[in-house]
Amino acid sequence: MIKSRPEVIDVVPNEVYEPNSIYDIEEIKEETGWNNVMVRENAPLHLSIISQGEFNESRVDKYDKNYYYPESAGKDIDLYILDVGFNFNHPEFSNKNERIIKCLFNITKAKVVEANSDIYCFNKKQSSHGTTVAEAAAGKEHGAARKANIYAVLFEDITSANVISALEYIKENLFRPYKSIFNLSYGYIKEIQRSSPISKTTSRVNELFEELTEAGSVIFTSAGNEGELSYNVTYNKQSIPCLENYTICVGGI
């Protein structure tokens, strides 16, 4: 996105303009197909890295600190985050007047349970991992899609059975084709048993990923933690659900 001449247009109000930020709005529109381009100048790294152009050796020491995004900013898109703890009483989620942000339901022992609160939902471990994920994906200031609807699904425990129950319920009751994104930012390492049949639960997870993707959704998963390889050739182990079909597996932000 870095250009040789400045053309400063459509800068987000209250953002600090950095004189070294050089970009061509019209070229960005042509490249992306967006009608209107918004610019978050001097953006956090996890956002600005999304906006980098193709690798070019002549620009290897240059980095564009801006984040470019369509004016819609995720408006009318449903983001389902399946995780273990959420707190939406936070400045990053203060723009509830222009979107829906809520704890949708809990999953306990593979059953859908009504959430106790729209704003707070935590399991026994009291982790706020889901809050962090929601902020990075759709926070008001730090999110990639600041106007997307956020629907939190709370897991008591991360199990394939719980994942299946959550996805099936959403698919049958809430899913909107080409309007739904799923985020499953958890991972565990599993040894691959090539001589054994795939378990029924794992197979059903794959089926649901396929069904939702073919219906127009996008599914994001995480690669796992502790520096583990997503696929360890030496020990024949893989990260689940990262290496399931139909997912975009993210190593880190």
Buried (B, 14 or more C-beta within 10 A) or exposed (E): BBBEEEEEEEBBEEBEEEEEBBBBBEEBBEEEEBEEBBBBBBBBEBBBBEBBEEEEEEEEEEEBBBBBBBEBBBBEBBBBBBBBBBBBEBEBBEBBEEBEBBBBBBBBEBEBEEBEEBBBBBBEEEBBBBBBBBBBBBBBBBBBBBBBBBBBBBBBBBBBBBBBBBBBBBBEEEBEEEEBBBBBBBBEBEEBEEEEEEEEBBEBBBBBBBBBBEEEBBBBBBBBEEEBBBBBEEEEBBBBBBBBEBBEBEEEB
